[in-house]
């Protein structure tokens, strides 16, 4: 009974985190700094808030963690994967719509399943592959409005798919980290490493290191609090309670949320076909959750 409750809590945390993460592209679109620098600020400005979470959970920051020969490589890998994912994905938003960028990045479940099944020995039921295929049909229906012959949008969509590969790597590595650390500690240390990896990229890329107005700072702070502290916190907790492949599937709620937020805030149109595709994704998540429990 307790395991069932834990599983449901994990699913709810993942779902809520995915919805909040759907706002990420909005923050990136309104940011006054370059895409990679915006990603750096998401991680860097979140560190104090994540430290507060540590204190609330009565967890202690310790450099001893960094001396662990098994844990240090996992933290480094998770930070590097997430840094590259965010930098590439933030750039994709410059070339394509919020919905498209988020959808392409959320093809990650395919890569999570393939990597986990082929290289990490994850046991995955054959029925999950059917449900995954169903979910991806839904995803591509949402994006069917299409890139068309727009080369700029095609480039942006391609960047989103590349980001998905690194996002899959992040999901798998942070899942491994939560086997050693609590979700609060796992996200805190991983975020620190993410900021470290993004700093040199940002310095090379950016013409100016700071936003030009207080509104720019407010966007960055909101991005750090909502996307990295709240959303990633909920997602990290959920990943610690649910299998990596199911977690990645539940996170497909994010592109649906992004499409809705893009429609509400940026007036990006949503067609009936896209709505139908979103419904298919939600049904697929429900089927996968009931079979995995």
Secondary structure, DSSP 8 states (H G I E B T S, - for coil): -HHHHHHHHHHHHHHHHHHHHTTHHHHHHH-SS-HHHHHHHHHHHHHHHHHHHHHHTT----GGGGG-TTHHHHHHHHHHHHHHHHHHHHHHTTTS-HHHHHHHHTTHHHHHHHHHHHHS-----HHHHHHHHHHHHHHHHHTTT--TT-HHHHHHHHHHHHHHHHHHHHHHHHHHHTTTS-HHHHHHHHHHHHHHHHHHHHHHH-S-SS-SSHHHHHHHHHIIIIIIIIIHHHHHHHHHHS-HHHHHHHTTHHHHHHHHHHHHHH-----HHHHHHHHHHHHHHHHHHHHH-
